[in-house]
Amino acid sequence: MDWSPLISEAVRVCRAGILAGQSPFAAVIARRDGRVLASTHNSVRASTDPTAHAEVNAIRAACRCLERIELSGHVMFTTCEPCPMCAAAIHWAKLDEVAWGASIADAAAAGFRELSLPCAELYRVGGSSVRAHGGLGAEECRELFKEWLRGARPEPY
């Protein structure tokens, strides 16, 4: 699968989120043919909901779009490696695959206090069938943290 369009869309949506005062995370869900169903950014601050991570927001939007609670046959690209909460949501939504740009370590370097459990390891230990891989568009996604930090955003989340 050519992830380039999903990477570009996620970076675009992430920048919009940063400009809106949100944290530098975005996620896109698409069909295997590349048709985008949902593209969202983190909205924790705007919604005062600590579960409103980009991945969870994208799952909610895609499920509403399809009017069902499972997303088999679909993939997600996220600008940063999913945290354990988001990785579990991806598993429960039955997405086929998730790919990301920046790593948990990149998020930590920008001041985020993520649990340092790699997504692929969580899936391996938990026996999930979700395929997970990182590093796609990594440099472009790491740059989003730099853009966010240059804006002197308060308290990461």
C-alpha positions in Angstrom: 0.0 0.0 0.0 1.2 3.5 -0.8 1.0 5.4 2.5 2.1 8.7 1.1 -1.4 10.2 0.7 -2.3 9.2 4.2 0.9 10.6 5.6 0.3 13.9 3.8 -3.3 14.1 5.0 -2.3 13.3 8.6 0.4 16.0 8.6 -2.0 18.6 7.2 -4.6 17.8 9.8 -2.0 17.8 12.6 -0.9 21.3 11.6 -4.5 22.4 11.7 -4.8 21.0 15.2 -1.6 22.7 16.3 -3.0 26.0 15.0 -6.2 25.3 17.0 -4.1 25.0 20.2 -4.2 21.2 20.3 -1.3 18.7 20.8 0.6 17.6 17.7 -1.1 14.3 16.9 -3.3 13.3 14.0 -4.7 10.1 12.5 -6.3 9.1 9.2 -8.4 6.0 8.5 -8.8 4.8 5.0 -10.1 1.8 3.0 -7.4 -0.4 1.5 -8.0 1.4 -1.8 -6.9 4.7 -0.2 -10.3 6.3 0.2 -10.2 8.3 3.4 -13.1 7.9 5.9 -11.8 10.0 8.7 -8.9 12.4 9.4 -8.8 13.9 12.9 -6.4 15.5 15.3 -6.0 15.3 19.0 -8.8 17.3 20.8 -8.1 16.6 24.4 -7.9 20.3 25.4 -10.9 21.4 23.3 -13.1 18.7 24.6 -11.7 18.4 28.1 -11.6 14.6 27.4 -8.3 12.8 28.1 -9.4 10.0 25.8 -9.8 12.4 22.8 -6.6 11.3 21.2 -6.4 11.5 17.4 -6.6 7.8 16.9 -9.8 7.5 19.1 -11.3 10.5 17.4 -10.6 8.9 14.0 -12.1 5.6 15.0 -15.3 7.3 16.3 -15.6 9.3 13.1 -15.0 6.3 10.8 -17.5 4.2 12.7 -20.1 6.9 12.4 -19.4 7.2 8.7 -19.9 3.5 8.2 -22.6 3.2 10.8 -21.0 0.2 12.4 -18.5 -0.5 15.2 -15.9 -2.5 13.4 -13.4 -1.3 10.8 -12.0 -4.5 9.3 -10.8 -3.8 5.7 -9.4 -0.4 6.8 -6.0 1.0 7.8 -4.9 3.8 10.0 -1.9 6.1 9.7 -1.1 8.2 12.7 1.6 10.9 13.0 3.0 9.2 16.2 3.1 5.7 17.5 -0.2 4.9 19.3 -0.2 4.9 23.1 -1.5 1.8 24.8 -5.0 3.2 25.0 -5.1 4.0 21.3 -3.5 0.7 20.4 -6.2 -1.1 22.3 -8.9 1.0 20.6 -7.4 0.1 17.2 -7.5 -3.6 18.1 -11.1 -3.4 19.4 -12.2 -1.6 16.2 -10.7 -4.4 14.2 -8.6 -2.3 11.9 -6.4 -4.4 9.7 -3.2 -2.3 10.0 -1.7 0.7 11.7 1.4 2.6 10.6 3.0 5.7 12.1 5.7 8.3 11.6 7.2 9.5 14.9 7.9 7.1 17.8 7.0 7.1 21.4 10.6 8.2 22.1 10.1 11.2 19.8 6.9 12.2 21.8 8.8 11.8 25.0 11.6 14.0 23.7 9.0 16.7 23.0 7.8 16.5 26.6 4.9 14.0 26.4 4.7 11.5 29.2 3.6 8.5 27.2 3.8 5.0 28.6 6.8 3.5 26.9 5.2 0.3 25.7 5.7 0.0 22.0 2.5 -0.6 20.0 3.9 -3.6 18.2 4.9 -5.2 21.5 1.5 -4.7 23.0 -0.1 -6.4 19.9 2.5 -9.2 20.1 2.0 -9.9 23.8 -1.8 -9.5 23.5 -2.1 -11.7 20.5 -3.7 -9.0 18.3 -4.0 -9.6 14.5 -3.5 -5.8 13.8 -0.3 -5.4 11.7 1.8 -2.5 13.1 4.8 -0.7 11.7 6.5 2.6 12.3 8.8 5.0 10.7 6.8 6.0 7.7 7.2 9.7 7.1 9.1 9.8 10.4 11.1 13.0 9.7 8.1 14.9 8.6 6.1 13.7 11.6 9.0 14.5 14.0 9.0 18.0 12.6 5.4 18.5 13.9 6.7 18.2 17.5 9.2 21.0 16.6 6.5 23.2 15.2 4.4 22.6 18.3 7.3 23.4 20.6 8.1 26.6 18.7 4.6 27.7 19.5 5.5 27.4 23.2 2.4 25.3 23.9 1.7 24.8 27.6 1.7 21.4 29.3 1.8 18.6 26.7 -1.1 16.2 26.4 
